[in-house]
Amino acid sequence: MLSWIQKTVAAEFSAERARELTAAIHGYDRWSSFSQYHRCGNYCATRMREAGLEDVELMEVPADGATRFGDWTMPLAWDVEDASLQVIEPAGAARILAHYREEPACLAIWSAPTPPEGLVAEVVLLAGHNEEEYAQTDVKGRIVFTHQSHGQVRGWAARHGAVGFITDYPACEQDALADSVCWMNSWVDYHGWGYLKSDTPLWGFSLTREKGQYLERLLAKGSRVMARAVVKSCLYEGSFTVPTGILRGASDQEVLVYAHAYEYGAEDNASGCATVLEAARVLKRLVEKGVLPRPARTIRFMMSWECYGSIPWAVQRIYGRKNVVAGLCLDAFGGKSALTGGVIRVMMNSHCQASYTDYLAAAAAAACFQPEEGTPYELCPWSGGTDHTIFQDPAFDVPMPWLSEHPSRFHHTSLDEMDKIDVERLRLEGIYATTYLYALAAAGEAESAWLARGTRELWQDKVAGEAQGILAGLAAKDRCEELSAAWQDGQERLDYLAERGLAAIRSVERLGSTEKLRQNVEEQAGELQRALSYQLEGLHKAVKQRAQACGGVLAGPEKRTPPRDGADLVPRRLVPGLLTLCTIPLQERAEFNRVTCGQSPMWSPALTFGLFWADGRRNLGEIERLVRLEIGPTDIDLIAYFRFLQRLGYIAWVQS
């Protein structure tokens, strides 16, 4: 099935058109202003209409620093006319360090305006390793210069009264980025990302390594260094848009492809948005010509701001309906690997969203990428950081693999330009995305049976591989207590993987409800259960043999864990979607940092999975166990974290 779809799509997919779309989108988004974001949204919607998509719309989302969708507060809108930073003292050292019109990435998004004539202030260099340094240094009314990432220290500078912020990170650290400036897209006082009404106005500039060294040499001489910043910007209550359109299928079930727009880079992520548009054109044309049958499910093509665009759609259009059966996330690819260091990666679903789409994503990769011909790829476990995490939340229930080349060398820097885009790589990845989408949308009973079988084989291999690793580790155990612990841990791990595999096999039933499909699913489930029994018997036999060699007696395989206070509490979520906790009260922030170990609930696997497993039926002990089995031990105390969430009204305890 996939080979035929891949060849059909490849004959129609235009790499040059995808490149042109990438260049156009990058031309808007690189300016990082909301006026340009609106132009980009209009451009994408126009291309959707030209491709013949139906129900094309531009959903408008408030950008007012106050409106919330789930726990995501929409940032303020921001526009900028021009900005510059210039050293004016000491005498004879005057030099322009940054100019927005020459390089828009040099100016932090949401930079506050200066007076029209500019603002002159003294520059002070801080190492920026902790907030105490900012409290002990008089930064009020000054410009903080640091070699640290803005995301780490910008809030400290703002909270202690700095008027401006300068960094030469990461140019100061990495030779390949020496001539770049960092695109600074998080601009908050405390935890979070987008600028809110509660955040302190502050402007910021990013420098190349050479300009950072120049500024540091001036400061090292001991003389006062003064700089003038001119920022002609405006923070206001505005909006941004979510362009979307559909290729109508035979049912109201939807398959969703999402790429985030409104970021600086060509690779991250103009290429992803361009691929959405070219995939839409290709599939619409092939269906209209009769080359491909009209799919059983509607395909929705969408792009908007990363997370800030996907969460309003998920909350307003998916929550409570669950009509989107699956999707694909496109974020950061199409790069020249020799320059970017990027590798084609297909990131699978989190285990709480175990799905047949992992097998489909892997099979499509095998059909579309040829390692022996120079396009190697990796199948990777779940990794967070973009919109697939929003949609995978069981509150929305959209299994969504992620196609990417992240991490890439030029990510979030001014060097993520069109000269890094590889047209052939863009073509192959575009064919992959289009093939996956159509195969998913068109899957009937026969294809669903194929997916069930492939999913069983995928998880059976996982169970077998885990068993081999457990057996290999037994040779190092020479005491029966160690053997018993290995037996208990191994059985728990194998049971867990098989249970997740069964969930993935049964997820195929979302594609249909015929008796024949249900029978096929149960047959595959039975095969996986038999494979598990075989591996558990082998483990038991090996443990007994090893125990006899050690001359001891084994404890049983049942794993016993001491009870923990609060482990029997059952949380029920009150807020749909991934949490940010950006707007919690100031007096709660010390406790927030303690219970999260300084991690963000937007990106932390432990905090994310803990929330996702909270279905109103599992207690906290079981949630902790499931998180540990997926990602390993964590320093985060999830019981303390959920008690914190309950106190702030994010969850409630289910009464037994």
N, C-alpha and C positions, 0 to 999 in steps of 0.2 A: 504493500500500500504506500509506504513512505517513499520508495524509490520512484514510483510513477508520479506522485505529487511533486517531489523534488525536481524531477526532470521537466515537468510541465511548468512549474514556477520559474525555473532557471531560464527557460526559453523566453520568458516575458520580462523578467526583472531587469531593470536598467540601472547599472552601477553608476553611470554618469548622471542620470537623473537624481539618484540618491545623493551623489556628491553635491550637485547643484542645490538640492534642498538643504543639505547640511550647511553649505556656505551661506544661504539666505537666512536660515534660522540663527546661525552664529552671528551674522551681521546685525541682527536685532539684539540678541541676548547679551552680547559682550559689553553693552553699555550699562547693564545692571539697573536700569531705571524702569519704573512702572509704566511710563508712557511708551517705552520701547517694548515692554512685555505685552502691552495691549496690541501694539502693531504686530508682534510675533503671533499672538493668538488669532488675530484677524487673518494673517497670512496663512496659518495652518488651516483655519476653517475654510478659507477660499480654495485651498488646494483639495480639501475633502469634497467640496461641492463640485469642483472640476472633475474629480475622479468619479463622480456619480453616486457618492454615498447618500443615504437617506437620513432624515432626522438630524441634519447637521445643526449643532447649536453651540453657542458660547455661554456656558453657564457662568454667571458673574458671581464672584465670591467677594464679600466685603474685606477690605484691607484697612481696618480701622483701629487696630491695636486693642480691640476689646471683644469682638464677636468670637464665640467659641463653637467648635464642632467637636463633640466628645470632649477631650481634655486639651485640644489644640486651640490656642488663641491666635487668631489671625493677626499678623504684624501690620503696622502702619505702612501706608504707601509712601513712596519716596521718589523724588525726581531731582535731577541735577543738571545744571547748565554748564558749569565748568568748575574746576578746582585746581589749586597749585600749592606747592610747598617750597619755600625758598629760605636758605640761610642768609641772614642779613648782617650778623656779627659773628666773630670779630672782623674788624676792618680788613678788607682785602680778601676775605674768604667767602664772599657772597657767591651763592650758586643755587640754581633751581634743582631740587631733588626729585620732584614729582609733578606731573601735569596730566590731569584727567583726559584732556582732549588728545594727548599724544599716546597715552596708555590708560584706558579706563579701569583696568584691574588695579591700578595703584591706589584708588580711593575706596575706602570701606563703604559697602552699601549701608544705608541709613546714617551716613555721616551728617552731623548737625551742621547747619549753616553758621558761617561767621558773619560779622558785620560786613557791609559791602566793601569797605576798604581793606578788609582782612583783620586778622588777629595776630598780634606779636606777643610772643612769650618765650621764656627761657626753656631750653632743652635740658633734661636731666636723664642720665643713663641709669637704668635699674636692671639687675640680673633677672628679677622677676620669678624667683623660685617659690616664694610663698607670700601671703598677704601681709605678714608682719613687716616685711621690708618696705611695703608701701605705707604702712601705718607709721613706721619709724622715720621715713623720709618725707620732707615737706614737698609734696607734689602739687599742692593746691595752687591753681592758676598757672601751672607749668605744663610743658609737653613731655610726656614720658616716652623715652626711646628704649627699646628692648630688643633682644635677640630671640625672644620667646614668641610662640604662636599667639595670635590675638585671642583665640578661643580660650586660652589658659589664663590670660592676665588682663584683658581689656576691662573686665568687670572690676578688678581691684583698682585700676587707674581711675575709673569713673567714680567709684564709691569714695575715693579719697581726694576728689576735687581736681583732678587733672582736666585741662581744657582740650588736650589733644593727645594722640597716640601715634607712635611711629614704630615700625618693626622692619627688620630685614630678614625675617624668617620666611621660608626655609633657605633663601639664597645664601645666607651666612654659613649654612651647614653642608650643603650638597653642591659639589662642583657642577653637576649637570644642570643645576638650577641657578647658577651664579648670576646669570643675566636676566633672570625672571623676577617678577614681583608676585606676591601672594594675593590671590583673590579672596578678600575677607568678607565672608557672607554670614557670620554670626556676630551679633552686635548687641549684647545684653549685659545687664549688671550682674546677674546671678546665673542660674542654670537656664539653659535653653538655646535658642537659635535666632528667631526673628525678633526685631525690635518692637517692644510694646509701649503703651502709653506710660507705664510705670518705670521705664528705663531712663537712665540719665543721658541727656544729650551730650554727645562727644563726637568729634571727627577723628578720622584715622587715615594714615597713609602707609603704603608698603613700598620698600626700597629694594633695589638690586644690591648685590654684595658690595660692589665697588662704591656705591653711594653710602651704604651703611658704614663701610670702613672709613670713608672720608669724614662722615659725621663723628665717628668714634675717635678719630685722630684729633679732631678739633677739641673734643671734650677732654681728651687725655692731656692736652697741653695746659689744662687748668684755667684757661680763660673762659669767660662767660660766653655761651653760644646762644644766640637769639635767632628765632625763625619766624617767618610770617606765613600763615596759612590763609588762603582765600578759598572759601567753599560756598559756592552759589547753589545751594540745595534747598529742598522743601520737604518737610515731613507733614503728611496730611492724611485725612480720612478718604480713602479711595477704594479701588477694587483691582482684582486681576481676574482672568478668565480661564475656563476649562474648555478648550475646543474638543468636540467629540462628534462622531457620526457613525452610522452602522451600515454594514452589508447585511440586509435582512435575510434570515434563514427561514426554515419551515416552521419554527416554533419560537416561543418567547424566551426560551433559555438563551443565555448569552455566554459568549467567550470574550474575554476582555484583554486587550493589549494596552499597556500603559508605559509611556516614556515621559520622564520629567523634562520640562522646558525651563526657561528663565534662569539658566546658569551660564557662566562666562564661556565655558569651553566648547570647542568643536567636537572633541571626543566625548566630553562630559558636559552636556549631553545632546548637542545638536544632532549628532549622528543617530542617536536613538529615536528622536522625533522624526527625522528624515526617513528612517526605516519604517516607522508606523505609516507615514504618508505613502511611501512607495509600495508597501505591502497592501495598503487599501486599494491603490490604483490597480495593481496586478490582479488581485483577487476579484475585484469588481469587473474588470475587463474579461478575465477568463470565464467567469460565471455568465456574464452577458453574452459572450460568444458561444457559450455552450461547451467549451473545452472542459470545464469543471462543472459538475452538477451543483445546483444550488444547495448549500449545506443544510443540515438538519437544524442547526442552531445559528442564531444571529451572532455576527462578530462585531464587537464594538471597538473602535479605534479611538484612542484618547491620549492626550498629553496635557500637562500643566505643571505647576510648581511642584517640586519634590515634597511629598508628604502633605504640605499645605494645600495642594490641589486634590490629592487623592482622598484625604480624610473627609472633606465636605461631601464629595461624591458618595463615598462609602456610607456615611451617616445618613444622607438624605435619600439616596437612590437604591441602596443595597440592603441596609439594616432592616430586618424584619421581613424582607422578601426572599433573600437568598436565591435569586433567580440566575445568578452568575455562577456557572458550574466550574469554571477554571479560568486561568489567564496566563499571561506571560509578561514579565517585566524586562524592559530594555533600558540599560543604563551603562554608558561608558564603554564604547567599543569602536571598531573601525580604524584603529591606530596602526601606524607603521611600527611593527613590533621591534625592529632593530633600533628604533629611536626611543619608543615608549617603554620597552621592556614588558609590555602587556602580553598576556596569554589568554586565549579564548577559554572562558570558564562558564560552565553551566551550573549554577547553584541550585541545589535541591530544596524541597520544602522542609520546614521544621517538623519534628516528629509528631507534634500535636495535630498537624495538618497532613499526616501521612496519606499519600494519594498516588493513584495510577499515573498522574502527570509526571512524576519522577522518571518512570520507565519511558513514557512518550518522549520526554525531553532528551533522555539518553539515546533512545533509538533514532531520533531526528538528528542528533549530533553525529552519530555513526553514519547516517545517510548523507549528510551535507558537508562534513569536514573530513579531509583525507590527510592524516599525519604523514604518510609516506610521500605526499606531494607538497609538503610544506605548511600544512594547516593543522598543527597539533592542537588538542583541546584537553581540558580537564573537567571531570565530573566532581563537583565539590559538595560537601555538606553545607547546610544552611549557613549563611553569613548575613548579618543585618546591615542596615545603613541606607535603605532606600524604600521605594513604595511597595515592594512585595510584602514587607512586614506589615504594612497597613492592611492590605487585602487578605493576608493569610490569617489574620486574627479570626478565631472561631465566631466572633460576633458578626463577621461578614462572610466567613466561610468560603473564601476563594483560594484554592490551592494555586500557587503561582511561582514556578521556577523563574530564575533570573539569569539572563544572558549578559555577560560583561567581560571586559578585559581589566577590570579593577583588581589590584592596584596598578595604576599607570604612573610613569615617572613624572609627568607634567600635570597631574591632577590638581585642580584649583590653583593653577598659576597662569601667568600671562603667556607661557609658551604652549598652552593648549590651543593651538591655532590650526588653520586649515592645512598648513604644510605637514602636519603630523597625520593627516588622514590618508589611509591606504585604500584606494578605490577597489582593488580586488578583495581585500579583507571585508570592506563594507558590503560588497556584492555577496560574498559567501555567507556572512552573518545575516544579511537581509533575506537571502533564500532560506536559511534556517528558520528564521522567525516566521516567514510566510508559510513554509511547509508545516511547521508545528501548529499554527493557528488553524489552517484549513483542515488538517488531519483531525484535530480536536473537534472542530465545528461540524465536520461531516461524518464523524464516527457513528456507524449503525451497529446492529447486533453482532455481525461478524467481527468488526473492528473492536468492539467492546470485549468480545471473547479473547481476541488477541492481546488486548491491553491487560485483561485479568491474568492471562497466562504469563505474560512478560513481567508483570508486577510480582507474581508469585516467584518467578525465577530470580528476580532482582533481590527480594528479601530472603529467599532461601540461600542465595549466595552470601548475603550478609550474615545470616545465622551460621553457615558453615565456616566462613572466615573467622568469625568471633570464636567459634569452638576450637578451631586450630590454634588460635592464639592462646586460649586458656590451657589447652593440653600442652602446648610448648612450655608454658610457665610452670607446670607441675614438677618438672625435673629439678627445679631450684628449691622445692619445698622438702625439707628433711625432718619436719616435726608434724605430728598429727594435728596439732592445733592449727598450723598453717595450712595443711591440706584441707581441713574442715572449712576454714575461712575461704579458701580458693574455690571449694566445691559450692559453698553457699553463694559467693559472689558470682561465680560462673553460671549457676543455674538461674539466678535472678536476672542476669544479663541476657541469657538466651531466651528466657520466658518473655522478657520485655521486648526484644527485637521481634520475636514471633508475633506478639500481640500487636505491635505496630504494623507488621507486615499484613496481618489479617485485616486491620483497619484500612490499609492501602488497597488491598484486593477488593474489599467490599465497597470502597468509594466508587468503583466502576458503575455501581448501580445508579449513580446520579445521572448517567448517560441514558438510561432506559429502565423499564420495569417489566419486561417480558418474562414469562416463566422460564423460557430457555436460558436467558441471560442469568437469572437468579440461580438456576441449576449449575451453570458453568462457574459462576462465582463461588458457590459452595464447594464444587469439586476442587477448585484451585485452593480454597481455604483448607480443605481436608488434606491436600498434598503438602501444604506448608506445615500443618500440624503433625503429619507423619514424619516429615523431615526433622522437626523439632524433637520428637520422641527419639528418633535415631541418634541425634547428637547428644541428647541428655543421657541416653543409655551408654554411649561411648564415654562420656565424661565420668559417669558413675563407675564404670569398669576401670578406667584409668586411675581414678582416685583410690579405689580399693586396692589395686595392684601396688600403687605407690605406698599406701599405708602399710600393706603387708611387708614391703621391703624395709619400711622404717620400724616395723615391729610395734605398732600402736593401734588404738581403736579410734574410729572416726565418730564425730558427732553427725547428726542428720543434716540433710541439705536445707532444711527450713531455716531461713535467715531470721534471727531474732535481734531486734534493735530495741534498746532501752527507751521507754516512753519519754517524750519531751513535753513540757508544759506548753499547751496550746496546739499540739499536733492534731487533736481531735476537732478543732474548730473547722467549720465548713464555710468558706467565703462565697458570696454571691456578688457578682459585679453589678455596679449601679451606673457606670459610665461606659458606653461602647467605645471601642477603639484603643489603640496603644496610648499609654499615658505619657505625659510630659512633666507634670508636676511643676511647671514653670511659674505658676501663679499662686503657689502656696504662701501662707503668711510668713513674713520675715522672721517671726519668732520660732517658726518651725524648721528653719533651714539647717540649724546645727543638728537637729535630730534626723532630718532628711539625709544629710551627709553621713551620719553615723550608720543608719540602717541600710543605706545603699552602698556603703564603703566608697563613697565618692563617685559611683558610677551613675550614668544617666539611664532612666527607664526607657528612653527613646532608642537606645543602642545596646544596652547590656543584654546578652543572651539569658542570663539567669533571671533578671527582672522581667524580661519579655515573656519567657516561657512560663514563669511562675504565674503571671497574669493570664496567659492563654489557657493554662490548665484549670483555672478557677471557673468551673462550670456550674457551681451551685450544688454539686453532688460529691466531689472529692474533698477530703479534709486536707489540712495543711501538711500533715505527715506524708500523705500520698503525693501531694504536689511537690514537696521537697524531693521525694524519691524519684519521681519522673524527671525532674530537672537534672538531678545528679546522674541518672542513667543516660541522659542524652549528652550532657556537656562535661560530666565529671564533677568532682568536688568543687565547691565554691565557698569563698569567704563570707558571702552574703547570707545572713540569717533571714530566711524567707518568712518565718513566723513573726519576727519583729517587724519586718517590712509590711506584712499584711495587717498587723495591728496598727501600724502607722497609717495605712490607707483607710482602715475602718474609722479611725479617729477623725480623719479629714473628710469622711463621707464618700469615699470612692467605692467602698464595698460594704456589705452588711453580712452579719453572721446568719446562717440558716439555722433556725431553731429545730432541734430534733423532737 
